[in-house]
Amino acid sequence: MTADEAEALKVVYPNIFERLQNKVIEHVSDNANIPYSRKLQLGILMDVATDASLLPQNVLGLQNTFQSEAGNDQQNQGVVKPSQKGLQSLDFASRVEGKDKE
């Protein structure tokens, strides 16, 4: 079943689509050995949370976590921490430049 077919089924036959959703939820909860990728596919196709990570409150929590981490990364961009090695490289470069001018 494609996403378009699932959407058509949802619009044209909502009762059948709802029964399919219930069967998918039942099947996923009864079978612990279903790979996460398959659960994700089924959840997207059937518009149901087939894994706890797909529940709206969990998705929101994960998004907030990544947004705050991204904010911290953006705040630290452009900050150069000086080091002795970098200073030595600069000193060597200025000595080489000075010799070229002579």
SULFENBEL-V263873 format. One record per pair of residues at least 6 apart in sequence whose C-alpha atoms are under 8 Angstrom apart, sorted by the first residue. I is the first residue (numbers start at 1). J is the second residue. Records with the same first field share a line. If there is no record, write none. Layout:
I=J  J
This chain:
2=45
3=45
6=17  45  46
9=16  17
10=16  17  18
20=46
21=46  47  48
24=42  46  50
25=48  50
28=34  39  50
29=50
36=51
39=50  51
40=50  51
42=48  50
43=49  50  51
49=55
52=58
53=59
